Amino acid sequence: MSTTAGVFRSGVTAAGFVLDLPVIGPAQAAERVLELWQDGARLGELPDGCWLLRLPDPVELRPEQAPGLPVRAVGGALVAVGAEDARAEDGELVLLRGGVLQRHRIAGLPALDPAEWLDLTGLTVRRLAPLTAPVRPEPVVDGRPAKAEPDLRAAARIGPRSERARRQTEPATADGSGPRAAARRAPRGGAAMTGGVLAIAALLCPLAVLAVLRPKSPGTAGWPALLLILLACVLLAVRGRQVPDGAARSRPAPGPARAPAPRRPARSRRRRLGDLLARLTMRSPMAPLVRGRHARYLRELTRAFEQRRWEDALRDAIKLAHDSAPVPGRLGLGLPERRSGALRPTPAAGPGPVTASPLSAPGVHQHLSVLYRRAAEALEREGRAEEAAFVLADLLDAAAEAVALLERHGRTAQAAELAEGRDLDPGLQVRLWWLAGDRARALRIARARGVFADAVERLARQDRAAARELREAWVHSCREAGDRLGAVDAAWPDESLRGSVVEDLRAAVALGGPPRSRALAHLLALGAGPATTDLALAVLAGGEARHLAERQQLTAALAALPCADPATDRRLATAAARTAVRDGGLGPSVDERTGRGLHAGLLRRADPLAAADLPAPRAPRRTAAGPLEVTADARPGTLPVRDAVLLDSGSVLVACGQAGVRLLAPDGRTRARWDVPADQLVPADHGGAALLVARYGEVCEISRLDLATRAVRRWASLRARQVVGSFDGRLLITADEDGIAVLDTLAARPTVVRRELGGDERLVGRIARTAAGCSALVAAGTRLERWRWDLPGWDLRSRHLLDPDRPPTGLLASGPVIAVFPTATDGGTTVGWLGEQPPTWRAFGDAPAPTVLTDGERHVLAVPQADGSVRLDGGAGADPTPRCSVLLPAADPAGAGVRQHGGGVTYWHRTGRIVAVSAADSTVLANLRVTAD
């Protein structure tokens, strides 16, 4: 057997192939090249028309199965099978053809490009773009309406103040600005003058001491005080010369996290010296001069009012402080500060008088009050409504009376401006703006303050047609926000509008859960067909514990709303009465007395025979058992969980980061999915919508999900440090570099409708919110406070100073803060719930310190266990006793989270495990893993 024959019968490691093009043809050769083509392959043409295909990596194969003549790599040369005995140099191709040994330089072979064989005729070439463009924040529009600034002085045709009154009443502002302060700061000389003042001070000091120590005589009793006054003046002048003008007016550099500049001690000392000077003056022989000046001003002002010289009287009159204003602690010799010129209303009440004066006496205040009120009555009788309103609003600080006066005289727009500027009742503002014709402004106030119902009631007593139009706008606003049942509640009192909310009721039925129950009762009251009746009966007949809230809602709604068809009403009333007895009442939201009345109403409408046999419903007895204990699945899910919320329908909405959003059944089956990235879910209070927030650093990409139609639309990209975890369907609370910003999510672009905090106040930590209120930690200088507001009106209810030795690690919406600190006695850990109420505590001994998680009114203490699991002890409010305990095997506290929404509480972990329980912590509603389809 020859050597050559042996090679062909064995395997070969081929670095390339020689394709015999004249034998197999170009088409077959091209097909074989494309089958073997790899990145780095090269194709060349030999002089006889054959092709040399060189591969980047050798392949192992049998020669008879090769697409061409195999060539092997020998050093830097290629040697074809059958020519192994020939010596080859680097860069050569050696092959045996027809018994003749051929040598070719590989680098000299013409190169062939297989790409030229492709026929692109009929194909559309598209240039590929990146899958996603970088997310850029959109500019936020400031949509807050400018505060109305009615100029009552101009409207009343009152001229400017006289020069004498201006000089007497022009005050120095609190920051040391103003004409008189500027005059005090004006330079009065150089170092020579300062030396002279110091010399005078050195001379007066011993004289003042001698005057105080020497025996007093009736004729010299006031001179010690006079000398002390002169000494105080000198010292005050010296301090004024030592503080440069620029330093006195300096301000801290702008910045949200910058602490305020401390109050300058020099300015504070000047104020104290000024107060001392004023008090010494009133004890000196100069006191009659000061009292005479004030008495003369008061006599001239009284004479002008009594003689009805309105132009002079109103021009020089001073504003009286409100009776509830705090009494100033410092004494001033000038006249009290009063409003000059135009009325400039502000949302919050302005500061009271900075200093007291001889005119602050109760007798003087009462005299001027009577004088002003008589003037207002006289001006109204003369038909001069603007002047009368000026007296009431600017001089007597009785803005509500001024608004009523302007409205009586048909000046509705001016009354609305004044009501909004002085921040009177928001329902009054909405009614006045609606009557004045500025309905867009009225709707902005009604949405921001949540006063549609109050404004409609006020307006109905005056103009029923206008009240109906405002009610229609209310219905439309609720529908826009996805609050289907809110639209129904707004329209239901007006029978003519009930037919317009049928589609809203059908959308609420699609949501499922308690909203479906309420919607079914309203549809039956409107005469819905048999399908609605059968669905309501199916809900009442259910017996599962997780549907208890839905049955109780339907029972209570049927008790309040009779069906339109009498036969259907009797049938459903009977079923509802039986369900109430079986479930132990109408639910925790209905008190016992009201529940008895509603059940009695059902019995009157039910089948008499069935009603006679039904006992009264009895609420189940509450046992003193421990917390509800749940163990999550030991296996992690296959998708990450960034956030999870149990919906009223019983489904769980899950944010899986870049993997999108899923709607899961309680057993883990996927009911719907959206390929929209989301790291945070922001459900609406009414449960009809949710915002999907994807975070890219400080930029948030936000989309809106309608849970009734399951449609998603992109809203905006904005820069926000924090997005609060719930909203009312329209207004979203965020935090940016300027503080708290409330955005209108139904506007085409991010629009700010309200701001809180500012100046030296900066937000610390996360905002806690429920539908009724929210709380935040606010730092102002070295002080750390807890602020609490009522929603939707943003009325600030409390500011609580926190203990710096116990820094908070959690915050609840009702105000309590949660602090974790070491126990001094045993070296363990203690968790405290601190606030305006007496504190509560929970000790953990030598166990690891828990991690605090909060959402709304719910708190969770994540406690690591020795076996590597974590226990989530969930509670509500400031009660330290756990109500639910969820064990997560093989987990860490850093990946856990809690969400409170509707009738449930959701515990989740980023490893893909979710546990949901009822709001009463009595029933497990879901225990699932999140897995890919």
DAWORA-V970047 format. One record per residue. N is the residue number from 0. RES is the residue in one letter. PHI is phi in whole degrees, 0 to 359 (none if undefined). Layout:
# DAWORA-V970047
n	res	phi
N	RES	PHI
N	RES	PHI
This chain:
# DAWORA-V970047
n	res	phi
0	M	none
1	S	282
2	T	293
3	T	297
4	A	296
5	G	294
6	V	295
7	F	289
8	R	273
9	S	254
10	G	285
11	V	218
12	T	260
13	A	263
14	A	265
15	G	174
16	F	217
17	V	254
18	L	262
19	D	275
20	L	298
21	P	298
22	V	271
23	I	267
24	G	91
25	P	295
26	A	294
27	Q	294
28	A	294
29	A	296
30	E	298
31	R	292
32	V	296
33	L	294
34	E	294
35	L	265
36	W	293
37	Q	224
38	D	298
39	G	97
40	A	287
41	R	228
42	L	232
43	G	230
44	E	249
45	L	281
46	P	300
47	D	274
48	G	95
49	C	286
50	W	250
51	L	249
52	L	257
53	R	256
54	L	262
55	P	289
56	D	231
57	P	298
58	V	236
59	E	260
60	L	198
61	R	274
62	P	301
63	E	289
64	Q	261
65	A	285
66	P	288
67	G	198
68	L	287
69	P	291
70	V	238
71	R	250
72	A	274
73	V	238
74	G	65
75	G	261
76	A	247
77	L	244
78	V	238
79	A	285
80	V	298
81	G	105
82	A	240
83	E	296
84	D	281
85	A	282
86	R	276
87	A	236
88	E	266
89	D	299
90	G	85
91	E	254
92	L	248
93	V	242
94	L	213
95	L	254
96	R	237
97	G	63
98	G	79
99	V	250
100	L	280
101	Q	246
102	R	236
103	H	225
104	R	281
105	I	294
106	A	294
107	G	270
108	L	285
109	P	299
110	A	275
111	L	245
112	D	246
113	P	300
114	A	297
115	E	286
116	W	280
117	L	281
118	D	260
119	L	268
120	T	297
121	G	88
122	L	262
123	T	265
124	V	271
125	R	240
126	R	274
127	L	284
128	A	249
129	P	304
130	L	299
131	T	224
132	A	278
133	P	302
134	V	283
135	R	245
136	P	291
137	E	273
138	P	294
139	V	271
140	V	269
141	D	276
142	G	264
143	R	289
144	P	292
145	A	296
146	K	297
147	A	294
148	E	232
149	P	294
150	D	267
151	L	293
152	R	295
153	A	290
154	A	297
155	A	277
156	R	59
157	I	263
158	G	286
159	P	292
160	R	292
161	S	289
162	E	298
163	R	294
164	A	293
165	R	296
166	R	294
167	Q	284
168	T	250
169	E	292
170	P	268
171	A	272
172	T	288
173	A	295
174	D	267
175	G	86
176	S	265
177	G	105
178	P	299
179	R	291
180	A	294
181	A	296
182	A	295
183	R	292
184	R	276
185	A	297
186	P	294
187	R	236
188	G	146
189	G	255
190	A	293
191	A	297
192	M	293
193	T	299
194	G	296
195	G	295
196	V	296
197	L	294
198	A	294
199	I	296
200	A	297
201	A	296
202	L	285
203	L	284
204	C	303
205	P	295
206	L	297
207	A	294
208	V	295
209	L	298
210	A	293
211	V	285
212	L	277
213	R	288
214	P	297
215	K	267
216	S	239
217	P	302
218	G	277
219	T	240
220	A	294
221	G	268
222	W	291
223	P	302
224	A	296
225	L	295
226	L	295
227	L	296
228	I	297
229	L	298
230	L	297
231	A	296
232	C	300
233	V	297
234	L	296
235	L	296
236	A	294
237	V	297
238	R	294
239	G	296
240	R	288
241	Q	280
242	V	261
243	P	297
244	D	298
245	G	297
246	A	290
247	A	293
248	R	254
249	S	292
250	R	231
251	P	291
252	A	294
253	P	294
254	G	162
255	P	292
256	A	257
257	R	275
258	A	288
259	P	292
260	A	293
261	P	296
262	R	298
263	R	289
264	P	298
265	A	297
266	R	294
267	S	297
268	R	294
269	R	297
270	R	294
271	R	294
272	L	295
273	G	296
274	D	296
275	L	297
276	L	299
277	A	295
278	R	290
279	L	294
280	T	298
281	M	289
282	R	253
283	S	249
284	P	299
285	M	278
286	A	300
287	P	301
288	L	294
289	V	294
290	R	296
291	G	297
292	R	298
293	H	292
294	A	295
295	R	295
296	Y	298
297	L	294
298	R	295
299	E	295
300	L	294
301	T	296
302	R	296
303	A	295
304	F	291
305	E	294
306	Q	274
307	R	57
308	R	274
309	W	300
310	E	300
311	D	289
312	A	295
313	L	288
314	R	291
315	D	255
316	A	291
317	I	252
318	K	278
319	L	265
320	A	287
321	H	293
322	D	299
323	S	273
324	A	290
325	P	293
326	V	283
327	P	297
328	G	268
329	R	254
330	L	253
331	G	234
332	L	266
333	G	278
334	L	285
335	P	298
336	E	293
337	R	222
338	R	287
339	S	245
340	G	74
341	A	290
342	L	285
343	R	237
344	P	290
345	T	229
346	P	302
347	A	258
348	A	297
349	G	291
350	P	292
351	G	283
352	P	301
353	V	286
354	T	229
355	A	266
356	S	210
357	P	302
358	L	281
359	S	276
360	A	297
361	P	302
362	G	296
363	V	295
364	H	299
365	Q	294
366	H	298
367	L	292
368	S	298
369	V	297
370	L	299
371	Y	292
372	R	294
373	R	297
374	A	294
375	A	297
376	E	294
377	A	294
378	L	295
379	E	292
380	R	296
381	E	279
382	G	80
383	R	261
384	A	293
385	E	295
386	E	295
387	A	296
388	A	294
389	F	299
390	V	297
391	L	292
392	A	280
393	D	268
394	L	268
395	L	260
396	D	56
397	A	245
398	A	294
399	A	297
400	E	293
401	A	295
402	V	297
403	A	298
404	L	296
405	L	297
406	E	292
407	R	298
408	H	262
409	G	79
410	R	263
411	T	291
412	A	297
413	Q	292
414	A	295
415	A	295
416	E	300
417	L	292
418	A	296
419	E	287
420	G	296
421	R	270
422	D	56
423	L	284
424	D	308
425	P	298
426	G	297
427	L	295
428	Q	300
429	V	297
430	R	298
431	L	291
432	W	294
433	W	295
434	L	290
435	A	284
436	G	98
437	D	268
438	R	285
439	A	298
440	R	292
441	A	298
442	L	292
443	R	299
444	I	293
445	A	296
446	R	290
447	A	290
448	R	256
449	G	64
450	V	239
451	F	301
452	A	299
453	D	298
454	A	294
455	V	295
456	E	297
457	R	298
458	L	287
459	A	296
460	R	288
461	Q	246
462	D	209
463	R	294
464	A	295
465	A	294
466	A	295
467	R	293
468	E	296
469	L	293
470	R	295
471	E	298
472	A	296
473	W	297
474	V	300
475	H	296
476	S	295
477	C	295
478	R	295
479	E	299
480	A	281
481	G	82
482	D	271
483	R	295
484	L	289
485	G	297
486	A	296
487	V	294
488	D	298
489	A	291
490	A	274
491	W	299
492	P	300
493	D	260
494	E	300
495	S	290
496	L	259
497	R	295
498	G	293
499	S	280
500	V	249
501	V	297
502	E	295
503	D	295
504	L	293
505	R	294
506	A	294
507	A	293
508	V	298
509	A	294
510	L	290
511	G	79
512	G	70
513	P	305
514	P	301
515	R	297
516	S	298
517	R	296
518	A	294
519	L	299
520	A	297
521	H	292
522	L	297
523	L	294
524	A	292
525	L	268
526	G	89
527	A	295
528	G	278
529	P	298
530	A	297
531	T	293
532	T	297
533	D	297
534	L	294
535	A	296
536	L	295
537	A	294
538	V	295
539	L	292
540	A	279
541	G	295
542	G	234
543	E	287
544	A	294
545	R	288
546	H	256
547	L	298
548	A	298
549	E	295
550	R	295
551	Q	294
552	Q	296
553	L	293
554	T	297
555	A	294
556	A	291
557	L	294
558	A	293
559	A	269
560	L	236
561	P	293
562	C	288
563	A	290
564	D	271
565	P	300
566	A	294
567	T	295
568	D	296
569	R	296
570	R	296
571	L	286
572	A	296
573	T	296
574	A	295
575	A	292
576	A	296
577	R	295
578	T	295
579	A	297
580	V	292
581	R	292
582	D	271
583	G	79
584	G	117
585	L	259
586	G	107
587	P	290
588	S	281
589	V	247
590	D	290
591	E	297
592	R	293
593	T	296
594	G	300
595	R	296
596	G	294
597	L	294
598	H	294
599	A	297
600	G	296
601	L	297
602	L	296
603	R	294
604	R	267
605	A	278
606	D	298
607	P	302
608	L	294
609	A	290
610	A	294
611	A	293
612	D	266
613	L	271
614	P	280
615	A	288
616	P	293
617	R	237
618	A	292
619	P	295
620	R	288
621	R	271
622	T	269
623	A	267
624	A	291
625	G	285
626	P	291
627	L	292
628	E	253
629	V	226
630	T	248
631	A	287
632	D	301
633	A	288
634	R	270
635	P	288
636	G	284
637	T	264
638	L	239
639	P	287
640	V	245
641	R	262
642	D	193
643	A	207
644	V	221
645	L	280
646	L	270
647	D	295
648	S	287
649	G	96
650	S	280
651	V	244
652	L	268
653	V	236
654	A	262
655	C	248
656	G	67
657	Q	289
658	A	279
659	G	96
660	V	237
661	R	228
662	L	250
663	L	249
664	A	286
665	P	302
666	D	268
667	G	99
668	R	291
669	T	276
670	R	268
671	A	200
672	R	214
673	W	226
674	D	276
675	V	238
676	P	301
677	A	206
678	D	252
679	Q	212
680	L	250
681	V	236
682	P	285
683	A	283
684	D	301
685	H	278
686	G	81
687	G	267
688	A	208
689	A	208
690	L	262
691	L	253
692	V	248
693	A	252
694	R	260
695	Y	231
696	G	71
697	E	266
698	V	262
699	C	245
700	E	261
701	I	243
702	S	238
703	R	246
704	L	249
705	D	272
706	L	285
707	A	280
708	T	266
709	R	60
710	A	262
711	V	243
712	R	225
713	R	289
714	W	255
715	A	196
716	S	244
717	L	217
718	R	267
719	A	213
720	R	282
721	Q	204
722	V	239
723	V	293
724	G	282
725	S	207
726	F	208
727	D	270
728	G	103
729	R	230
730	L	264
731	L	249
732	I	268
733	T	229
734	A	232
735	D	230
736	E	292
737	D	262
738	G	123
739	I	265
740	A	235
741	V	257
742	L	251
743	D	271
744	T	283
745	L	264
746	A	282
747	A	296
748	R	235
749	P	304
750	T	234
751	V	278
752	V	253
753	R	198
754	R	229
755	E	232
756	L	72
757	G	157
758	G	67
759	D	272
760	E	272
761	R	224
762	L	282
763	V	235
764	G	77
765	R	261
766	I	273
767	A	256
768	R	221
769	T	230
770	A	295
771	A	267
772	G	184
773	C	211
774	S	225
775	A	207
776	L	267
777	V	235
778	A	256
779	A	229
780	G	69
781	T	267
782	R	266
783	L	241
784	E	235
785	R	255
786	W	258
787	R	226
788	W	243
789	D	267
790	L	251
791	P	269
792	G	279
793	W	57
794	D	276
795	L	287
796	R	262
797	S	201
798	R	227
799	H	246
800	L	283
801	L	262
802	D	284
803	P	293
804	D	281
805	R	231
806	P	297
807	P	285
808	T	243
809	G	204
810	L	214
811	L	255
812	A	295
813	S	280
814	G	124
815	P	298
816	V	252
817	I	246
818	A	236
819	V	245
820	F	213
821	P	289
822	T	274
823	A	289
824	T	281
825	D	250
826	G	75
827	G	273
828	T	236
829	T	234
830	V	250
831	G	239
832	W	256
833	L	245
834	G	179
835	E	285
836	Q	275
837	P	304
838	P	290
839	T	237
840	W	224
841	R	214
842	A	263
843	F	246
844	G	60
845	D	267
846	A	290
847	P	301
848	A	296
849	P	282
850	T	264
851	V	266
852	L	237
853	T	221
854	D	201
855	G	63
856	E	258
857	R	258
858	H	230
859	V	225
860	L	254
861	A	272
862	V	252
863	P	293
864	Q	252
865	A	293
866	D	272
867	G	91
868	S	268
869	V	226
870	R	253
871	L	258
872	D	264
873	G	261
874	G	215
875	A	228
876	G	61
877	A	267
878	D	278
879	P	283
880	T	285
881	P	294
882	R	256
883	C	211
884	S	232
885	V	250
886	L	258
887	L	249
888	P	293
889	A	50
890	A	219
891	D	236
892	P	297
893	A	295
894	G	263
895	A	266
896	G	204
897	V	221
898	R	223
899	Q	246
900	H	204
901	G	57
902	G	260
903	G	210
904	V	233
905	T	246
906	Y	251
907	W	221
908	H	225
909	R	295
910	T	281
911	G	97
912	R	242
913	I	224
914	V	230
915	A	236
916	V	232
917	S	289
918	A	298
919	A	276
920	D	56
921	S	243
922	T	223
923	V	277
924	L	262
925	A	199
926	N	210
927	L	217
928	R	248
929	V	263
930	T	233
931	A	288
932	D	294
